């Protein structure tokens, strides 16, 4: 329904780069994915939902579980997706969001919708380049590139080199904003 409205709005009042978004983007299917692809709609799913709310997953049913927080499907359809949280009502935990996208496990270790798992590299991109793109800020942030803001964190471990189920335990050693250290452990 939302994607249909975006498509209709774009036909009635075309914009060259609308970057419409669906916040939470919890449940999709192939028809919705095709429409999102056609309209270049950005998916902004709540990445830590599976981890924090695994006990609720059975209520959605097996068929729906395949299409919930569908990061792999977004990639397969060429849909830009970001790493989002439920902040401020929920916690802001980007490393847990990355872990959740990679493992699809809840806090008890049970896996939900394993067909939607993505690589660590793809999960990192959700929180960097794709987040910047979704907010029209890809020219100033989202990557470590000359001329962009120097906003970044230094981690104590490489997320690509640890057990994916421990990504959330990686420690932020330093936070740099605008080239200045604003936090150091």
ABEGO torsion letter per residue (X at the ends): XAAAAAAAAAAABBBABAGBBBBGGABBBAAAAAAAAAAGBBBBBBAAAAAAAAAAAAAAEAAAAAABGBAAAAAAAGBBBBBBBAOAABBBBAAAAAAAAAAGBBAAGBBBGAAABBBAAAAAAAABAAAAAAAGAAAABGBBBBGBBBBBBBBABBAAABBAAAAAABBBABBBBGGBBABBX
